[in-house]
Amino acid sequence: MAARSVLSIQYLTFSKRAYSSKVDKNVAFLGLGNMGKYMAANLVKQGFVVRGYDPSAAALAEAAKTGVTGASSIAAAVDGVDAVVSILPSNKVVLDAYLGKDGVVARAPKGALLIDSSTVDPNVPKEIEPVAIKNGVGFIDAPVSGGTMGAQNATLAFMAGGSKENFERSLPMLKAMGAKHFHCGQSGAGQVAKLTNNMLMGITGMATAECMNMGIKMGLDPQVLLDVLNNSSARSWSTEVYCPVPGLVPTAPSSRNYDGGFKNELMVKDLELASGMALGIRSPIPLGAVATQLYRIAQSRGYGQKDFSFIFQLLQEESKQ
């Protein structure tokens, strides 16, 4: 019995060492949209060999300009890689990509590490992780905050859920794409943190647009008003970095016709996910509910592809009536 126990311990120690000491240099990247194209490019800049997949031929062509090798399918992208990073648009797309017949879990090499940076329901990573473990691959959910500017400048914040070992193994890749990295707990914890963050972002963005519209309509100079807010107790990320009024913060989407930012339709998706999470635990979200409805109105009026700060324009239109 003792000899058998020693052999078991040696086997487990060897397995852990072989799994965790591997240098991950060959990376598959799934999803090369507004965020993913920059994240993949930053991996290339830091010396990773990146093979990318996106159903959009235009996205693949653009990524190729930054050194990402295109793949014809998910299976082709993950063939022989050390790690997989993904950032995809919805629960269904993530589940299909990971658990489909020719998906990531089925086709990734044994010992690979899977990192999903999509924003999805916390139950999605909880569904993927046990299947990944059964197939001999590691998995963490690591959604991001920081928007397209953060993705472009490699200043994203990652919120990870999963084992501490897998989180630590992911750090070289996360550090290539972002400036801050938090281990939030077990599988799904990263999604809880991200949805909480995005609900607050949606609420503060709505409040900033509402109050700036009011002050401007009362005759205040927009720049003076913004200067006051940024030097007073109302200062926030929405006033300093993401001002919804065009022309005041040159790098904000509002100064680029509300293009190239965090799409309103994605804000609606995240708020609906957060609302569902809150409902499941009976956590009151009166402001979150109002924000969800307001961004839904913007989407229903055809502004889903615009940045969520377009809500300022919607409020301006309403105030003119």
N, C-alpha and C positions, 0 to 999 in steps of 0.2 A: 504493500500500500504506500509505504514511504517513498519507494523508488518511483512509483507511478505518479505520486504528487510532485516529486522533483521534476520529472519529465514534463508534467503539465505546466509547471511554473516556468521551466526553461522555454517551452514552446510559446507561452504567452508573452514572455519577455522578448523573445526573438521576433515574434509577430509585431509587437508594438514598435520595436526599434526599426524594423524594416519598413514599417508603415510611416513612421513619423520623421525619420532622418532623411528621407528622399528629397532631393533638390527639385522643386517644381519649376521647370523652365518652359515646357511645351503646354500651351494653354489653348483650349477651345473657347471661343466667345460667341454666345448666342444672343442675337438681338442687337442690331447695329443702327438703331434709330438716333433720336436727338441726344440721348444720354450715352448709349452704348458705343457709338462711333468714337466718342472722345475717350471713354474708359479703355476701349481696346487700343486706341492709339497711344495712350499713356503707358500701357503695359509694354508695347513695342519699344517706346522710348527708354524704358528701364531694363531693356535687354531680354524680355520674354519673347519667345517665338509664338506668334498668335495666328490661329486658323479660325476664321469667322464664318458664321452662317446667319443669313437673314433671308426671308422669302422675297424681299425686294432686291431686284437686280441693281437698281440705282444705288441702294445702300451698300451693297457689296462692292460696287465700282468705286464709290467714294472712300470706303474703308481701305481698299487696295492702295490708294494714294498715300496712306499713312503706314504702309508696311504690313497690313493684315492680309494673309493669304485666304482667298475665298474658298468655300466648300459648297458642294451641291446639295447637301442634306445635313441633318443633325448627326446621323450616323457617320457620315464622312468627316464631319468636323471633329467629333470626339475620338476618332480612331487613333489609338496609340498615344493620347495625350496624358499629361500628369495631372491636369486640373481642368475644370470646366467652370466658366463664369457666365451667368446669364442675367439679362434684364429684359423681361417680357411683359406684355400689357395686361394680362388678366389671369384669374384663377384657372380657367379652362386651358388657356394656352400653356401655362406653366405645367399643369398636370399632364397634358398631352405630350409636351416636350420631354418631360422626365419619365413618365410612366407608360408611354406608348410602346407599341411592339418594337419599333426601331428607335426608341427614345434614348435619352441620356443614360438612365440607370441600366438598361439592357445592353447598351453598346460601349459604355465607358470601360477602360481597362480596370482590372482588379487593383485596388489600392489607390485609385484616383480620388481626388478631392473635388466635390461638387459644391459650388458657391452660387446660390440664387439671390440676386439683388433686386428681383422684382418686388413690387408692393402688392401683397395678396392677403387673403384671409389667413389668420394664424393657424387654422386647421390644415391649410395646404402643405406647409413644411412638415407638420406632424404626420401627414399621410405619406409624404415622400420618404422621410428619414428611415423608418423601419424597413422599407423595401430596399433602400440604398444599402443599409447595413447587411441585410440578407444577401445582397449581391456583391458584397465585399468592397464597397466604396463608401467614402465618408461624405457627409452632407451638412451644410449649414445654411440657414437663411440669413442674408446680410443685406437688407434693403438700405437705401442711401438717402441722404438729404443734402441739399446744396444746389439742386437745379442744374441746368445746362452749363452755367458759368462755373459751377463747382466741378462738373465733369470735365470741362475743357481745361481748367487750371489745376486739376488734380488736388482740389481742396475739399472733396466730398467728406461727409461724416458717414461712417458705416455703423449700423446697429445690428449686431450678430446674435443669432440664437443657435444653440447646438453645443456639442461638447467643448470643453476648454482646450483639449488637445487639437481638435480640428480648427478651432478659432486661431490658436497660435500658429498652426501650420499655414493658415490662410494669410497671415499678416504680411509677408513679403509682397503678395499680390495686392492686398488692400492698401498697403502703404504706397504702392506705385500709382494707385488711382485716387487716393484720398489723404487727407491730413489728420483725421480723427477716426478712432476705431474703438468701439465699445462692445464688450461681451455682456449681453443683457440677460443671459440665462440659457435655459434649455431650448429645444426646438420650438419655434414659433414666437419666442420672446423678442426677437428682432422685429418681427411684424407688429407686435403689440406696441413697441416703442415708436416705430415709424408711423403707425396710424394715429397714435396719440399726438405725435409731433405735427402731422399734417392737418388734423382737426384744429389744433391751435393755430397753425399757419393760416388755414382758411378763415377762421374767426377773426384773427388780427388783420388779415388782408381786407376782409369785408369792413371791419370797423375803421381802418385807415381810409379806405375809399369813401365811406359814408361821411366821416368827419371832415375830410379834406374838401369834399364836394360842398358840404354845408358852409365851411369857412370861406371858400372861394365865391360861392353864391352870395355871401354876405358882403363881398367886396374886398376881401383880403388878397394881397398879392400872393400867388401860389408859392413863390420862392421864400418869401418872408414867413409864410405859414409853416412851410417845411422846416425852415431854420429854427423856428420856435419849438416845433414838436421834437426835433432832434436834440434840442438842448433843454428839454423839460421832461416831466415824468411820463409823457406819452411816447417817448422814444422807443422804437422797436426795429426789428429786422425789416419790417414792412415800410418803415419810414426811412431808414438809413440806406438800405440796399435795394429794396424792391418797390420803391415809390410808384403808386398806380397812376400818378399824373404825368403825362408825357413831357419830356424835355427837362425835367428837374434832376434826374439821376441818369446820366448818359448810358450807363451799362444796364439799366433796368429794361425789361421787355417793353414797358410802356413807351420808351423812347425809340423803340424799333417797330412801331405799329402793332405792338403786343404779339409779335412773332418770335419764334425761337426760344420760348420759355417753357413753363410748366402748363400744359394745355388745360383749359377749363374742363374738358371732358374727363381728364385724368383726376382733377380735383374732385369732380363729382363722384367718380369711381371710388376714390380713397375715402371720401366722407361717407359714402354709403357703406363701405366696409367697416369704418369706425363706428357708424351708427348701429350696424348689426352686432358688432362686438359689444357695444354698450348695452344693447337690448338684452343680449344673452346673460349679462351679469346684473341687469337692472340698475345700471349706473345712469343717473339723470344727465341729459345733455341738452338743456334748453337752447343754449347758444349754438351748439353744434347742429341742432335740428333746423334752426333758422338759416344758418350758413348753407346747409345742404340744399334747402329749398331755393335760396337766392341763386346759387351757382347752377342749379337745375334750370331755373328760368333763363339764365344767360345761354345755356346750352340749347334749350328749346327754341330760342330766337335765332339760332344759327351761328353762335359764337363759340362752339365747342372746340374749334381748332386754335382759337386765340388763347393767349396766356390768361390765367385765372384773374390777374389784376385788371382785366378788361371790365370787371364788375364796376369800376369807376365810371366808364362810359355809359354803362347801363343805368347807373344812378343819375348821371347827368341827363340822359334822355328822359327819365321819369320826372326829374325836377323841372323840365321845360314844359311839361304838359299842364 
